[in-house]
Amino acid sequence: MTETEIKKGLAGVVVDYTAVSKVNPDTNSLLYRGYPVQDLAAAKSFEEVALLLWTGELPTAGELAEFVKAERAGRALAPNVKAAIDLLPTNCHPMDVGRTAVSVIGANHALAEESSPAAELSKAKELFAAFPAVVAYDQRRRRGLEVVEPREDLDYSQNFLWMTFGEEAAPEVVDAFRVSMVLYAEHSFNASTFTARVITSTLSDLHSAVTGAIGALKGPLHGGANEAVMHTFHEIGIDKNESREDAAARAKTWMEEALAAKKKVMGFGHRVYKHGDSRVPTMKAALDKMIEHYGRGEMLGLYDGLEAAMDEAKAIKPNLDYPAGPTYHLMGFDTEMFTPIFIAARITGWTAHIMEQRASNALIRPLSAYNGPEQRAL
Ligand code: CMC
């Protein structure tokens, strides 16, 4: 009998076509609907990128204005979404809050069970507008602070930071946040997107698919890595008064010990990119600006020290979560809120894939090779 070939973790398996994004590990490039992600991050708003991912084209000025108007009007949370969040303990993981909130938003939707392209797009746009308020509401309740209502005179990123911190963020901070949202928006058949596509393939609804995707994103091998990166920084110890060189030296020692103990260090490595994540240079530039803005050279020391030691020992490169984690930390978010921010961004990619899956659906149902006991009598 021939041995069945098992593709553990589906590594290297191509399961379907997608026109949403193209990852090319040989050239370290990532295209959203044909546009290099670094070009989009340099020149486009997150709202424009969302429309690009959903529709396949950048919006005209009129299309963008119409979407922005609806997005600004759709930011407030429904009372039962707030009530559902309030039922959850403040020491639960914020990803649990995000997962629950999306479920309630789905249950509220008038077209919840309708799956026409127009209905799916309206659900995607509604989630896009409302999810930042989930993150901000949860961050503030954990800090025992009053809820800050959204403002229609602010753009998506400005308003996200406004609702979270209750003050208008500096333009540099808003821009770094926007860049992170653009970079986090989409990444082909990653674990959470594939989860969303599997759920959609059963003809289940969009909110169920997004809820499942959030569960997949939570894990530290995927989106949870941005939070885990910050835990590493805290474990090493952040001392605002330390010199960049001293911080780098301590980080290097920490990494050498971690690798000697065969630890997996979050924020490094990637299933697809083996020579570096295409998104890292753009996010690192945004982090550098935040380090300069907040005057926190020691953070750069920690960053460089870990990166250099990993490169020297294993030649493994950082992924997007590595610069994103300290960026959100400097902005003032609690560490556990980093992955919910990733949800807010990836809602765009997930829902684009859900619509694509719906348009040419085949039930995703792979096979397994049985290796349990042979048939036996009771
Ligand atoms: N730290 C230490 N060693 C590593 C790491 C790491 N972060 N990543 C890979 N390796 C080693 C691994 O131990 C293995 O070594 P050996 O062959 O000696 O056993 C080798 O590299 C191959 O690793 P793998 O885990 O089999 O490779 P993979 O393609 O299955 O893993 C990965 C990809 C992302 C799961 C892995 O690199 C990892 O666990 N990284 C840390 C988690 C992380 O940062 N995830 C975020 C991924 S990208 C953005 C996102 O989705 O949010």
Residues whose N, C-alpha, C, O or C-beta is under 5 A from the ligand:
A	BS01	CMC	P220 L221 H222 G223 A225 K263 K264 V265 M266 G267 F268 G269 H270 R271 N319 D321
